[in-house]
Amino acid sequence: MSSNLSPRAAGKRAFITGAGGGLGAATARMLARHGAKVFLTDIDADAVAAVAADINKENGATVAWSAVQDVRDEATWERTLAEAVKAMGGLSVLVNNAGTGSLGSVERVELKEWHRVMAVNVDSIMLGCKHALPYLRDAQPASIVNISSLAAFKFDPDYTAYNTSKAAVAALTKSVAMDCTRQKIDVRCNSIHPAFIRTNIVKWFFDTLGEEEATRKLIRGIPMHRLGEPDDVAFAVLYLASDESRYVTAAELVIDGGARAV
């Protein structure tokens, strides 16, 4: 597939966390296909380097770079963002995609596990916004896209830490958006809330239950009767990263096949 299917993200320079696979990789490919330069990070060095190499091969030019990043570490955020700005010539889009899951009711979750989930799912987004904003301010109009989850709104007692972290992402997103409007800078901040998407996060269900039974369980609360695909989310990121969404900030974009409505 050739690059620049349309100029929807032409000139954009995007930093994407958790891009070694799943939604992060799909988002990086989507933005690059629509004209953006992309800087991919992940805790898995080999995986994220492979995705960047595939993107460059597809585009026939160097439009993607990669680096190892532990999103919980503030110093790594500062160093990696500076590296990205040097490579791409600036930064106009931040996609906070890295995240982790967790099981356990409030009586069963260990404090260590609670802290781990909050560090990956919430602290990392705060750190990303904090250290990316100076660069984004210099590249207006700019955009921050935070990947949350339908779990921010629909709760399960066995996902205590996960539910709480994803609800925190929605609140943090609004706080950052309002801070940008207070400063009168053209930097928008929005969150995306997917239901079950066919990525490695749900791989356990398929490995354990098989394709038919896993699909039946995962889609039982989804009116459209199917799982989402990574590009269903990547197209939403493309919209929020592009100038098409210049009047959209502090929004919650739900990608769930209708699940929130039932």
C-alpha positions, 0 to 999 in steps of 0.5 A: 500500500502506498503512503499518503492515501490522503493528506489527512495527517500531512506534516504531522509529527507523532509520538506513539507509546506502546507501539510494538503491537496492537493499537499502537502499531496500527495507529503508527501505520495509519498516521504514516499512511496519511502523511505523518512522521511517527516516532514509536516507543515500547518496552519491547525493543525488538518489536517496536523496531520491527514495526518502524522498519515495516512502516519505512518499507511500506512508505519507501522512505524514512518516516518512522523511528523507534526507541525503548521506553519505560513509560513509568520513568520520568527521565526516560520521557524527557530523553525520548521526547527530545530524541523524537523531536530531533529525529522528526523536526518537531512534535505535533501529536502525542498518542498515549497508548501504552497500558496494562490490564489487571484482575482482582476485586477490591478485597483481592487486589494487592497494593503492589499490583494497584500501584503497578497499574496506576503507574502504567495507565495513569502516571505515564499519561501525566508524564507524557502530557507534562513533558510533551506540552512544551514541544506541542506548544511550539507546533500548534495546532497540536493534539494529545490523544489518550487511549482509555477504555470502555472500562472507564464507564462500565464497571466490573468488580473483578477489574478494580484497578483497571476500571479506576485507572481508565476512569482516571485517564478520562478525568486527566484528559479533561484537566489537560484540555482545560489547561490548554484552553486556559493558556489560549494555546491550540493544543487539544486533548481527547480520550478514546474508549474502546471496547474489546479489540482484537489484539493481544490483550484478548489473546488469552481468551482465544487461547483458553476458550477457542475462537468460537467460545471466546468470541461469544463471551467477548461480544455478548454485551456488544449490540453490533455482535463483533469485536473491534479491529485495531484500525477501528481505533486507529481511524479515530486517532487519525481524526483526533490527530488531524486538523479535521478535529480542530474544534474537539477537545476534552471529548470522550470518543467511544469505540464500542459497537454500541456497548455503552448504550446497553 
